[in-house]
């Protein structure tokens, strides 16, 4: 049963270089010791070969390509890095080549070099991400506006079958037929030329379906945080249509004026997080939707928990007084947890958006002086607690997990582990760092280094108090992102290791070129990395438990 979570804890992104992420013209990696590399046969047409890397972190030292000398380690610094310094790690031409538009391919078959881990034999790997960045000769304004493409690899004993498909939403099909941009996207991609007038007062945002993919209860869903998930056929990857969760959600821009008829006329609907979580202790799928309530100035949240038969186990609704909905969340046995970044779309920028001048995300501005707010909302039906705790200014991007420990006096110690930027990073580009990413590819002259943060909160009775907030000790100079833990340890009283992408240990921002395993109890770090300027890039890890119960495949 390919949909048993124990078999495919993996239907979430892992490191791969493939046609779905463009311009893969490289040979297989040279991983240390135990590994398996799958090489696909060349697909017809423009699709290029695929390479999938499976590595047990901590089983070998940093590998270097023969003939590549070690680079001198930089001393840690928090000053704004010099322009172009990130090219010391990754050549600009290699990085930009990753953002050429891709073509669908497959199914293709191939043999596996080496020995495939037994935990993956018969399993399925799926990744989703932007795969097309232009239409009709017009380059998209931002990579996050790229059209979603799903890659799938089915593993046999010593072979595999691979294929990729675009998520064919109605607007994607229309743009395919017209060979032009026919919509507006979050980061400013919109109609041009003689069709530009159609952007005027068009508040509908294209669902790019490009952020994440997850399987649960026989369903395979592509997710995008500004719209509804799209269901895919688990075998062929054909697009089946939007997931409305039994008709409870509507397609459209995540907003409401409180009158259904007006909401429908304006194209308003619901947005669903691109980062759902699975609680293995209760065997539930946790996901939330949101709408901006224009008349209240708040965001309406609805969190639902589903069993494997897609029966609703619990539902909780509440309002959050926030400028924009958070990107990710975490959960413990007692609480849902969000980190609210202090951002807003100002009146002037809102007017520009409605007038068709900019995309909504282009006008989003962070307040570098405002504290970040941690929201802890009770999962229990009886307790309706909604605690808000403030930390010094920083910007939260992703969470690996949260832990909950009941102390001797009955208080609860919540520890949240997150990836994010410090206060200095918030002030870059006047607080408009998200829009500053626009262009052919992300530019690390304007992107801050991402750090791994630990935040501790003690809940006693009806109050919550910040105990600690800092970069994880010993990780102050490490640039990383996309942290994960063993799936069974999410929300537990204590995880063993965190696994994440690795860029460098010099305190600088640069593309990810390896993976890091962090011992959350001792602070020990294990790194596997590709050579500097080697033309390789390593993406979000998937953690697959070993059957022995000791260690994981990444």
BELRA-V852760 format. One record per residue. N is the residue number from 1. RES is the residue in one small letter. SS is DSSP state (a for helix, b for strand, c for the rest). Layout:
# BELRA-V852760
N/RES/SS + N/RES/SS
This chain:
# BELRA-V852760
1/x/c + 2/x/c + 3/x/c + 4/x/c + 5/x/c + 6/x/c + 7/x/c + 8/x/c + 9/x/c + 10/x/c + 11/x/c + 12/x/c + 13/x/c + 14/x/c + 15/x/c + 16/x/b + 17/x/b + 18/x/c + 19/x/a + 20/x/a + 21/x/a + 22/x/c + 23/x/c + 24/x/c + 25/x/c + 26/x/c + 27/x/c + 28/x/c + 29/x/c + 30/x/c + 31/x/c + 32/x/c + 33/x/c + 34/x/c + 35/x/b + 36/x/b + 37/x/b + 38/x/b + 39/x/b + 40/x/c + 41/x/c + 42/x/c + 43/x/c + 44/x/c + 45/x/c + 46/x/c + 47/x/c + 48/x/c + 49/x/c + 50/x/c + 51/x/b + 52/x/b + 53/x/b + 54/x/b + 55/x/b + 56/x/c + 57/x/c + 58/x/c + 59/x/c + 60/x/c + 61/x/c + 62/x/c + 63/x/c + 64/x/c + 65/x/c + 66/x/c + 67/x/c + 68/x/c + 69/x/c + 70/x/c + 71/x/c + 72/x/c + 73/x/c + 74/x/c + 75/x/c + 76/x/c + 77/x/c + 78/x/c + 79/x/c + 80/x/c + 81/x/c + 82/x/c + 83/x/c + 84/x/c + 85/x/a + 86/x/a + 87/x/a + 88/x/a + 89/x/c + 90/x/c + 91/x/c + 92/x/a + 93/x/a + 94/x/a + 95/x/a + 96/x/a + 97/x/a + 98/x/c + 99/x/c + 100/x/c + 101/x/c + 102/x/c + 103/x/c + 104/x/c + 105/x/b + 106/x/b + 107/x/b + 108/x/b + 109/x/b + 110/x/b + 111/x/b + 112/x/b + 113/x/b + 114/x/b + 115/x/c + 116/x/c + 117/x/c + 118/x/c + 119/x/c + 120/x/c + 121/x/c + 122/x/c + 123/x/c + 124/x/b + 125/x/b + 126/x/b + 127/x/b + 128/x/b + 129/x/b + 130/x/b + 131/x/b + 132/x/b + 133/x/c + 134/x/b + 135/x/b + 136/x/c + 137/x/c + 138/x/b + 139/x/b + 140/x/c + 141/x/c + 142/x/c + 143/x/a + 144/x/a + 145/x/a + 146/x/c + 147/x/b + 148/x/b + 149/x/b + 150/x/b + 151/x/b + 152/x/b + 153/x/b + 154/x/b + 155/x/b + 156/x/c + 157/x/c + 158/x/c + 159/x/b + 160/x/b + 161/x/b + 162/x/b + 163/x/b + 164/x/b + 165/x/b + 166/x/b + 167/x/c + 168/x/c + 169/x/c + 170/x/a + 171/x/a + 172/x/a + 173/x/a + 174/x/a + 175/x/a + 176/x/a + 177/x/a + 178/x/a + 179/x/c + 180/x/c + 181/x/c + 182/x/c + 183/x/c + 184/x/c + 185/x/c + 186/x/c + 187/x/c + 188/x/c + 189/x/c + 190/x/c + 191/x/c + 192/x/c + 193/x/a + 194/x/a + 195/x/a + 196/x/a + 197/x/a + 198/x/a + 199/x/a + 200/x/c + 201/x/c + 202/x/c + 203/x/c + 204/x/c + 205/x/c + 206/x/c + 207/x/c + 208/x/c + 209/x/c + 210/x/c + 211/x/c + 212/x/b + 213/x/b + 214/x/b + 215/x/b + 216/x/b + 217/x/c + 218/x/c + 219/x/b + 220/x/b + 221/x/b + 222/x/b + 223/x/b + 224/x/c + 225/x/c + 226/x/c + 227/x/c + 228/x/c + 229/x/c + 230/x/b + 231/x/b + 232/x/b + 233/x/c + 234/x/c + 235/x/c + 236/x/c + 237/x/c + 238/x/c + 239/x/b + 240/x/b + 241/x/b + 242/x/b + 243/x/c + 244/x/c + 245/x/c + 246/x/c + 247/x/c + 248/x/c + 249/x/c + 250/x/c + 251/x/c + 252/x/c + 253/x/b + 254/x/b + 255/x/b + 256/x/b + 257/x/c + 258/x/c + 259/x/c + 260/x/a + 261/x/a + 262/x/a + 263/x/a + 264/x/a + 265/x/a + 266/x/a + 267/x/c + 268/x/b + 269/x/b + 270/x/c + 271/x/b + 272/x/b + 273/x/c + 274/x/c + 275/x/c + 276/x/c + 277/x/b + 278/x/b + 279/x/b + 280/x/c + 281/x/c + 282/x/c + 283/x/c + 284/x/b + 285/x/b + 286/x/b + 287/x/b + 288/x/b + 289/x/b + 290/x/b + 291/x/b + 292/x/b + 293/x/b + 294/x/c + 295/x/c + 296/x/c + 297/x/c + 298/x/b + 299/x/b + 300/x/b + 301/x/b + 302/x/b + 303/x/b + 304/x/b + 305/x/b + 306/x/b + 307/x/c + 308/x/c + 309/x/c + 310/x/c + 311/x/c + 312/x/b + 313/x/b + 314/x/b + 315/x/b + 316/x/b + 317/x/b + 318/x/b + 319/x/b + 320/x/b + 321/x/c + 322/x/c + 323/x/c + 324/x/c + 325/x/c + 326/x/c + 327/x/c + 328/x/c + 329/x/c + 330/x/b + 331/x/b + 332/x/c + 333/x/c + 334/x/c + 335/x/b + 336/x/b + 337/x/b + 338/x/b + 339/x/b + 340/x/b + 341/x/c + 342/x/c + 343/x/b + 344/x/b + 345/x/b + 346/x/c + 347/x/a + 348/x/a + 349/x/a + 350/x/a + 351/x/a + 352/x/a + 353/x/a + 354/x/a + 355/x/c + 356/x/c + 357/x/c + 358/x/c + 359/x/c + 360/x/a + 361/x/a + 362/x/a + 363/x/a + 364/x/b + 365/x/b + 366/x/b + 367/x/c + 368/x/c + 369/x/c + 370/x/c + 371/x/c + 372/x/b + 373/x/b + 374/x/b + 375/x/b + 376/x/b + 377/x/b + 378/x/b + 379/x/c + 380/x/c + 381/x/c + 382/x/c + 383/x/c + 384/x/c + 385/x/c + 386/x/b + 387/x/b + 388/x/b + 389/x/b + 390/x/b + 391/x/b + 392/x/c + 393/x/c + 394/x/c + 395/x/b + 396/x/b + 397/x/b + 398/x/b + 399/x/b + 400/x/b + 401/x/b + 402/x/b + 403/x/b + 404/x/b + 405/x/b + 406/x/b + 407/x/c + 408/x/c + 409/x/c + 410/x/c + 411/x/c + 412/x/b + 413/x/b + 414/x/b + 415/x/b + 416/x/b + 417/x/b + 418/x/b + 419/x/b + 420/x/b + 421/x/b + 422/x/c + 423/x/a + 424/x/a + 425/x/a + 426/x/a + 427/x/c + 428/x/a + 429/x/a + 430/x/a + 431/x/a + 432/x/c + 433/x/c + 434/x/c + 435/x/a + 436/x/a + 437/x/a + 438/x/c + 439/x/c + 440/x/c + 441/x/c + 442/x/c + 443/x/c + 444/x/c + 445/x/c + 446/x/c + 447/x/c + 448/x/c + 449/x/c + 450/x/c + 451/x/b + 452/x/b + 453/x/b + 454/x/b + 455/x/b + 456/x/b + 457/x/b + 458/x/b + 459/x/b + 460/x/b + 461/x/c + 462/x/c + 463/x/b + 464/x/b + 465/x/b + 466/x/b + 467/x/b + 468/x/b + 469/x/b + 470/x/b + 471/x/b + 472/x/c + 473/x/c + 474/x/c + 475/x/c + 476/x/c + 477/x/c + 478/x/c + 479/x/b + 480/x/b + 481/x/b + 482/x/b + 483/x/b + 484/x/b + 485/x/b + 486/x/c + 487/x/a + 488/x/a + 489/x/a + 490/x/c + 491/x/c + 492/x/c + 493/x/c + 494/x/c + 495/x/c + 496/x/c + 497/x/b + 498/x/b + 499/x/b + 500/x/b + 501/x/b + 502/x/b + 503/x/b + 504/x/b + 505/x/c + 506/x/c + 507/x/c + 508/x/c + 509/x/c + 510/x/c + 511/x/c + 512/x/c + 513/x/c + 514/x/b + 515/x/b + 516/x/b + 517/x/b + 518/x/b + 519/x/b + 520/x/c + 521/x/c + 522/x/c + 523/x/c + 524/x/c + 525/x/b + 526/x/b + 527/x/b + 528/x/b + 529/x/b + 530/x/c + 531/x/c + 532/x/c + 533/x/c + 534/x/c + 535/x/c + 536/x/c + 537/x/c + 538/x/c + 539/x/c + 540/x/c + 541/x/c + 542/x/c + 543/x/c + 544/x/b + 545/x/b + 546/x/c + 547/x/c + 548/x/c + 549/x/c + 550/x/c + 551/x/c + 552/x/b + 553/x/b + 554/x/c
